[in-house]
Amino acid sequence: PVQANEVFEALDNYLSANTEGKKLLVKVDGRNDVINLNDVYYMEVSRKDIYIYLNPASVVCNRPIASLEKELDNLGFFRIHRSYIVNFDKIKSFDKRIVQLVNGEKIFMSPQKYNDFCEHYLKWINKND
């Protein structure tokens, strides 16, 4: 027989691995915008603003990147640099310095983040197989 805790653990794994339909609420120009996480390529902090790059547009909000990083934990996003959070599902290739996205953009990765990034990325792709 299957134990209840095994079922709940499997459901938790599925829900945390699946970003389909997941949304992010951000304040933009005084209004609340809802962003589908599947549309996000990456996020970049510049001064106090966060640029959320979507396909084909971008959105600018004023929010600490640390709070976004925490909210997106286990949803297929990773902070690869103090200024960047990337969507694992939008990665085409990477090395110790650069992450290339499927849209061709290249984003700098902090060398200190590389090992942790690899660990999280491998877990993510194994969850989604």
Secondary structure, 3 states (H helix, E strand, C coil): CCCHHHHHHHHHHHHHHCCCCCEEEEEECCEEEEEEHHHEEEEEEECCEEEEEECCCEEEEECCHHHHHHHCCCCCEEEEECCEEEEHHHEEEECCCEEEECCCCEEECCHHHHHHHHHHHHHHHHHCC
